[in-house]
């Protein structure tokens, strides 16, 4: 579980997220940990996913520019969807 928690977006990225209305990074982080605990399937999948993230093997492509970006983390949105994040 600790390996997965390391992949939750950091406080700096959280601060830049304008569309979400958590009151603090702590509330946001706790929400993500709660979601992890609710789904054993997600936890199993995210464990492998985070290992791939840390080895820079997950890429995202923007269809507009066809540029690829390295993914670095994830979070659960308010609807419990997993959102994959690439750096700025």
CNS distance restraints for C-alpha pairs under 8 A (distance, minus, plus):
assign (resid   1 and name CA) (resid   5 and name CA) 6.30 0.50 0.50
assign (resid   1 and name CA) (resid  43 and name CA) 7.43 0.50 0.50
assign (resid   1 and name CA) (resid  47 and name CA) 7.43 0.50 0.50
assign (resid   2 and name CA) (resid   6 and name CA) 6.40 0.50 0.50
assign (resid   3 and name CA) (resid   7 and name CA) 7.20 0.50 0.50
assign (resid   3 and name CA) (resid  47 and name CA) 6.88 0.50 0.50
assign (resid   3 and name CA) (resid  50 and name CA) 7.12 0.50 0.50
assign (resid   3 and name CA) (resid  51 and name CA) 7.96 0.50 0.50
assign (resid   4 and name CA) (resid   8 and name CA) 7.21 0.50 0.50
assign (resid   4 and name CA) (resid  43 and name CA) 7.70 0.50 0.50
assign (resid   4 and name CA) (resid  46 and name CA) 6.44 0.50 0.50
assign (resid   4 and name CA) (resid  47 and name CA) 5.57 0.50 0.50
assign (resid   4 and name CA) (resid  50 and name CA) 5.98 0.50 0.50
assign (resid   5 and name CA) (resid  33 and name CA) 7.27 0.50 0.50
assign (resid   7 and name CA) (resid  50 and name CA) 6.29 0.50 0.50
assign (resid   7 and name CA) (resid  53 and name CA) 7.97 0.50 0.50
assign (resid   7 and name CA) (resid  72 and name CA) 7.02 0.50 0.50
assign (resid   7 and name CA) (resid  73 and name CA) 4.64 0.50 0.50
assign (resid   7 and name CA) (resid  74 and name CA) 6.21 0.50 0.50
assign (resid   8 and name CA) (resid  29 and name CA) 7.45 0.50 0.50
assign (resid   8 and name CA) (resid  32 and name CA) 7.51 0.50 0.50
assign (resid   8 and name CA) (resid  73 and name CA) 5.53 0.50 0.50
assign (resid   8 and name CA) (resid  74 and name CA) 5.20 0.50 0.50
assign (resid   8 and name CA) (resid  75 and name CA) 5.52 0.50 0.50
assign (resid   9 and name CA) (resid  13 and name CA) 6.26 0.50 0.50
assign (resid   9 and name CA) (resid  14 and name CA) 6.72 0.50 0.50
assign (resid   9 and name CA) (resid  73 and name CA) 5.41 0.50 0.50
assign (resid   9 and name CA) (resid  74 and name CA) 5.82 0.50 0.50
assign (resid   9 and name CA) (resid  75 and name CA) 6.28 0.50 0.50
assign (resid   9 and name CA) (resid  85 and name CA) 7.61 0.50 0.50
assign (resid  10 and name CA) (resid  14 and name CA) 6.24 0.50 0.50
assign (resid  11 and name CA) (resid  15 and name CA) 6.10 0.50 0.50
assign (resid  11 and name CA) (resid  25 and name CA) 5.95 0.50 0.50
assign (resid  12 and name CA) (resid  16 and name CA) 6.65 0.50 0.50
assign (resid  13 and name CA) (resid  17 and name CA) 6.54 0.50 0.50
assign (resid  14 and name CA) (resid  25 and name CA) 6.64 0.50 0.50
assign (resid  15 and name CA) (resid  25 and name CA) 7.73 0.50 0.50
assign (resid  22 and name CA) (resid  27 and name CA) 6.26 0.50 0.50
assign (resid  22 and name CA) (resid  28 and name CA) 5.89 0.50 0.50
assign (resid  23 and name CA) (resid  27 and name CA) 6.53 0.50 0.50
assign (resid  23 and name CA) (resid  28 and name CA) 7.82 0.50 0.50
assign (resid  24 and name CA) (resid  28 and name CA) 6.40 0.50 0.50
assign (resid  25 and name CA) (resid  29 and name CA) 5.98 0.50 0.50
assign (resid  26 and name CA) (resid  30 and name CA) 5.97 0.50 0.50
assign (resid  27 and name CA) (resid  31 and name CA) 6.10 0.50 0.50
assign (resid  28 and name CA) (resid  32 and name CA) 6.45 0.50 0.50
assign (resid  29 and name CA) (resid  33 and name CA) 6.33 0.50 0.50
assign (resid  30 and name CA) (resid  34 and name CA) 6.05 0.50 0.50
assign (resid  31 and name CA) (resid  35 and name CA) 6.23 0.50 0.50
assign (resid  31 and name CA) (resid  76 and name CA) 7.76 0.50 0.50
assign (resid  32 and name CA) (resid  36 and name CA) 6.28 0.50 0.50
assign (resid  32 and name CA) (resid  75 and name CA) 6.33 0.50 0.50
assign (resid  32 and name CA) (resid  76 and name CA) 5.68 0.50 0.50
assign (resid  33 and name CA) (resid  37 and name CA) 6.32 0.50 0.50
assign (resid  34 and name CA) (resid  38 and name CA) 6.33 0.50 0.50
assign (resid  35 and name CA) (resid  39 and name CA) 6.76 0.50 0.50
assign (resid  35 and name CA) (resid  76 and name CA) 7.22 0.50 0.50
assign (resid  35 and name CA) (resid  80 and name CA) 6.99 0.50 0.50
assign (resid  36 and name CA) (resid  40 and name CA) 7.33 0.50 0.50
assign (resid  36 and name CA) (resid  42 and name CA) 6.56 0.50 0.50
assign (resid  36 and name CA) (resid  43 and name CA) 5.76 0.50 0.50
assign (resid  37 and name CA) (resid  43 and name CA) 7.44 0.50 0.50
assign (resid  39 and name CA) (resid  43 and name CA) 6.34 0.50 0.50
assign (resid  40 and name CA) (resid  44 and name CA) 6.16 0.50 0.50
assign (resid  41 and name CA) (resid  45 and name CA) 6.18 0.50 0.50
assign (resid  42 and name CA) (resid  46 and name CA) 5.75 0.50 0.50
assign (resid  43 and name CA) (resid  47 and name CA) 5.99 0.50 0.50
assign (resid  44 and name CA) (resid  48 and name CA) 6.87 0.50 0.50
assign (resid  45 and name CA) (resid  49 and name CA) 6.17 0.50 0.50
assign (resid  46 and name CA) (resid  50 and name CA) 5.80 0.50 0.50
assign (resid  47 and name CA) (resid  51 and name CA) 6.44 0.50 0.50
assign (resid  48 and name CA) (resid  52 and name CA) 6.46 0.50 0.50
assign (resid  49 and name CA) (resid  53 and name CA) 6.18 0.50 0.50
assign (resid  50 and name CA) (resid  54 and name CA) 6.10 0.50 0.50
assign (resid  50 and name CA) (resid  73 and name CA) 7.71 0.50 0.50
assign (resid  51 and name CA) (resid  55 and name CA) 6.46 0.50 0.50
assign (resid  52 and name CA) (resid  56 and name CA) 6.29 0.50 0.50
assign (resid  52 and name CA) (resid  57 and name CA) 5.20 0.50 0.50
assign (resid  52 and name CA) (resid  58 and name CA) 6.22 0.50 0.50
assign (resid  53 and name CA) (resid  57 and name CA) 5.87 0.50 0.50
assign (resid  53 and name CA) (resid  58 and name CA) 5.58 0.50 0.50
assign (resid  53 and name CA) (resid  71 and name CA) 6.47 0.50 0.50
assign (resid  53 and name CA) (resid  72 and name CA) 5.79 0.50 0.50
assign (resid  53 and name CA) (resid  73 and name CA) 7.15 0.50 0.50
assign (resid  54 and name CA) (resid  72 and name CA) 7.31 0.50 0.50
assign (resid  56 and name CA) (resid  70 and name CA) 6.41 0.50 0.50
assign (resid  56 and name CA) (resid  71 and name CA) 7.30 0.50 0.50
assign (resid  56 and name CA) (resid  72 and name CA) 7.70 0.50 0.50
assign (resid  57 and name CA) (resid  70 and name CA) 7.62 0.50 0.50
assign (resid  58 and name CA) (resid  70 and name CA) 6.11 0.50 0.50
assign (resid  58 and name CA) (resid  71 and name CA) 5.58 0.50 0.50
assign (resid  59 and name CA) (resid  68 and name CA) 6.26 0.50 0.50
assign (resid  59 and name CA) (resid  69 and name CA) 5.43 0.50 0.50
assign (resid  59 and name CA) (resid  70 and name CA) 4.53 0.50 0.50
assign (resid  59 and name CA) (resid  71 and name CA) 5.44 0.50 0.50
assign (resid  60 and name CA) (resid  68 and name CA) 5.44 0.50 0.50
assign (resid  60 and name CA) (resid  69 and name CA) 5.09 0.50 0.50
assign (resid  60 and name CA) (resid  70 and name CA) 6.25 0.50 0.50
assign (resid  60 and name CA) (resid  71 and name CA) 6.37 0.50 0.50
assign (resid  60 and name CA) (resid  86 and name CA) 7.40 0.50 0.50
assign (resid  61 and name CA) (resid  66 and name CA) 5.91 0.50 0.50
assign (resid  61 and name CA) (resid  67 and name CA) 5.60 0.50 0.50
assign (resid  61 and name CA) (resid  68 and name CA) 4.30 0.50 0.50
assign (resid  61 and name CA) (resid  69 and name CA) 6.19 0.50 0.50
assign (resid  62 and name CA) (resid  66 and name CA) 5.19 0.50 0.50
assign (resid  62 and name CA) (resid  67 and name CA) 5.68 0.50 0.50
assign (resid  62 and name CA) (resid  68 and name CA) 6.54 0.50 0.50
assign (resid  63 and name CA) (resid  67 and name CA) 7.59 0.50 0.50
assign (resid  69 and name CA) (resid  86 and name CA) 6.28 0.50 0.50
assign (resid  69 and name CA) (resid  87 and name CA) 7.74 0.50 0.50
assign (resid  70 and name CA) (resid  86 and name CA) 5.81 0.50 0.50
assign (resid  70 and name CA) (resid  87 and name CA) 7.35 0.50 0.50
assign (resid  71 and name CA) (resid  84 and name CA) 6.76 0.50 0.50
assign (resid  71 and name CA) (resid  85 and name CA) 5.55 0.50 0.50
assign (resid  71 and name CA) (resid  86 and name CA) 4.20 0.50 0.50
assign (resid  71 and name CA) (resid  87 and name CA) 6.98 0.50 0.50
assign (resid  72 and name CA) (resid  84 and name CA) 7.76 0.50 0.50
assign (resid  72 and name CA) (resid  85 and name CA) 5.99 0.50 0.50
assign (resid  72 and name CA) (resid  86 and name CA) 5.47 0.50 0.50
assign (resid  72 and name CA) (resid  87 and name CA) 6.70 0.50 0.50
assign (resid  73 and name CA) (resid  84 and name CA) 5.99 0.50 0.50
assign (resid  73 and name CA) (resid  85 and name CA) 5.19 0.50 0.50
assign (resid  73 and name CA) (resid  86 and name CA) 7.00 0.50 0.50
assign (resid  74 and name CA) (resid  82 and name CA) 6.63 0.50 0.50
assign (resid  74 and name CA) (resid  83 and name CA) 5.34 0.50 0.50
assign (resid  74 and name CA) (resid  84 and name CA) 4.40 0.50 0.50
assign (resid  74 and name CA) (resid  85 and name CA) 5.41 0.50 0.50
assign (resid  75 and name CA) (resid  82 and name CA) 5.79 0.50 0.50
assign (resid  75 and name CA) (resid  83 and name CA) 5.35 0.50 0.50
assign (resid  75 and name CA) (resid  84 and name CA) 6.85 0.50 0.50
assign (resid  75 and name CA) (resid  85 and name CA) 7.91 0.50 0.50
assign (resid  76 and name CA) (resid  80 and name CA) 5.07 0.50 0.50
assign (resid  76 and name CA) (resid  81 and name CA) 5.34 0.50 0.50
assign (resid  76 and name CA) (resid  82 and name CA) 4.70 0.50 0.50
assign (resid  76 and name CA) (resid  83 and name CA) 6.03 0.50 0.50
assign (resid  77 and name CA) (resid  81 and name CA) 5.45 0.50 0.50
assign (resid  77 and name CA) (resid  82 and name CA) 6.65 0.50 0.50
assign (resid  77 and name CA) (resid  83 and name CA) 6.86 0.50 0.50
